[in-house]
Each structure stands twice: as C-alpha cells, then as structure tokens.
Amino acid sequence: MANQIPVSSTLRIDFETGLTEKGAIAFKRRSFTNIKTEATAEQLFFTAAAIASVQNYPMGEVTRVDTYSLIG
C-alpha cells in the first residue's frame, strides 16, 4: 500500500483587476510558497483575506496547492 507524505503547500490568491477587451473579468495571481502543510483551510482563508485587505484589487478565488511524495 502506498503512503503519501506532505512536501509543500502554496497559497494562491487571484485578484480581480478589471475587464478584458471581451468583457471577461481579468485576474492577477499572487502565489505564496512555504506555507505550513499543517495549516487548515480556515487559517489559509483568513490569511488570504488579511493579505487582500491591503491590496488595491478585490480578492477573487483563493486556492491551496499541496504537493505530496508517494512512498510505496
């Protein structure tokens, strides 16, 4: 049976920067690496909200990207 071991986490925040020429919402993405793999979804969301509160653009989507090492 294979096991997975957390290696790293990244917090990505998309900010709504306006509209494209076709009228779709334009986004700018910021990524924050070296996030503790033990951090909960709630902790990451509150962190993203705190970061967004000092930005010029409103927060769009918040994403967590986890990387695992698989050991067999």
C-alpha positions, -999 to 999 in steps of 0.1 A, spaced: 0 0 0 13 34 -9 15 63 15 17 100 9 38 124 28 31 162 26 61 180 10 49 216 5 18 239 2 13 270 -18 -14 296 -12 -27 313 -44 -49 344 -45 -65 357 -76 -73 394 -76 -99 409 -99 -81 437 -118 -108 448 -142 -122 436 -175 -106 423 -207 -114 437 -241 -141 409 -245 -157 419 -212 -145 390 -191 -130 395 -156 -93 400 -156 -73 384 -128 -38 388 -114 -25 359 -94 -2 361 -63 14 329 -50 28 324 -15 51 294 -10 65 277 21 30 275 37 29 251 66 14 218 54 -5 215 87 -24 248 81 -62 244 80 -84 257 52 -99 282 76 -64 295 86 -54 299 49 -86 317 40 -82 342 69 -46 347 58 -57 354 23 -84 378 35 -58 397 56 -35 399 25 -63 411 3 -73 438 28 -40 457 20 -42 452 -18 -56 476 -44 -78 450 -60 -106 428 -46 -99 392 -39 -113 367 -63 -105 330 -59 -83 315 -31 -66 282 -39 -44 258 -19 -19 237 -39 -5 207 -20 24 186 -31 29 151 -18 57 125 -20 43 90 -26 61 61 -9 53 25 -18 
